[in-house]
Amino acid sequence: MKFSSRIEKIPPYLFSEIDKKIEAKKAVGADIISFGIGDPDIATPEEIVETLCSESAKSQNQGYPSYFGLQEFREAASRWMHERFGVDLNPSSEIMTLIGAKEGIAHLPLAILDPGDIALVPEPAYPVYAMGTLLADGEVYYLPLKKGNDFLPELRLIPAEALEKARVLWLNYPNNPTGGIAEEDFLRQALDFARGNNLAIAYDNAYSEITYDGYVAPSILEYADASDEVIEFHSLSKTCNMAGWRLGFACGRGKILEGLGIVKTNIDSGVFNPIQLAGVTAFSIMKETGKRMREIYKRRRDLICNGLSKLGFDVVPPKGAIYIWMRVPEGFDSVGFSSYLLDKAELFFTPGNSYGPSGEGYVRISLTVSDERIEEALSRLKNTL
Ligand SMILES: *Cc1c(COP(=O)(O)O)cnc(C)c1O
């Protein structure tokens, strides 16, 4: 079978060797503590599950959902955007249900890129911005995120040739994997830059509710004008522990949302209505759920950061998202350090370069591990070093 050139452009998975090693160890009964995955380990709140159960029994909820989302869900999302960010959006035209944020992120390039058009994509990053671009025959121009610049891209360094063909700037704060955050001045600067260069902004706000030390993440729409082509992605996966439910939404005032809607109308048929109704319940308890999750992740973050610092690692507690982005010790590269820990301590930290070349020299440590397992991991590390 010959695959399309589109598929051929998708780079091979870099870490199949490490994956094989993990599988082989598990097969012989190794007790691996994995800090690799970004999948919340805590249960979905009961009220949300109860709504799904009761609503899915009703026959009127069992048919095809509406393409752009159930009105009740979009109204709940709109109310939440208003209460949480002070952003007013029309639920009928400025909010669209997604099968998880990932679905919208992956499909957006099909709506806005022609072959050869450029997407400006940060790296290290969640891989879908670049892969969605390649699947739409677009080209990726990478913007390195460096610690020295607080993991913000340096927009003024983008060469004119790239800008000429660029159609969209992807941004994600609180950031996966670096834990970086974006303040108002950067977001205003990005909006000015987009206006000046005729770019849309696609803003991934999947971690808006998971922040620490008093930091509250904004929506970029707080600072956008009505005429700006800005689309913001939200997810219920991380905040409400609903990763498997596949529920999120896109919002924005420009025409860009309409384009994504055309793609979606022709590819998927929306999210099961009872899941969207469960999402309405999720919004109704978002404040409490968010607070509880922030407390759990903060405790884990502090346990890991304090433990690692005591062992001499160079680690900075992130202000947002659910990952610690740590420099590997002198003498190791990302894959080397990750393999070393796997062999010596049966611990898994994700090699940073799996998120882009600027991630070389880092590992990503996910906070989706219980306190007890964190303590166990720290004691294994201590005995290993
Ligand atoms: C987890 C994650 C998503 C995916 O969200 P879903 O709603 O589960 O599709 C999107 N963006 C980033 C940066 C993530 O880490």
The ligand as an ORCA input file, in Angstrom:
! r2SCAN-3c Opt
* xyz 0 1
  C      -4.312     17.474     26.567
  C      -4.137     18.600     25.598
  C      -5.095     18.860     24.617
  C      -6.180     17.852     24.297
  O      -7.374     18.117     24.810
  P      -8.592     17.173     24.461
  O      -9.751     18.052     24.774
  O      -8.494     15.972     25.332
  O      -8.533     16.813     23.011
  C      -4.947     19.979     23.834
  N      -3.884     20.788     23.968
  C      -2.935     20.545     24.881
  C      -1.793     21.474     24.988
  C      -3.014     19.437     25.702
  O      -2.028     19.160     26.555
*
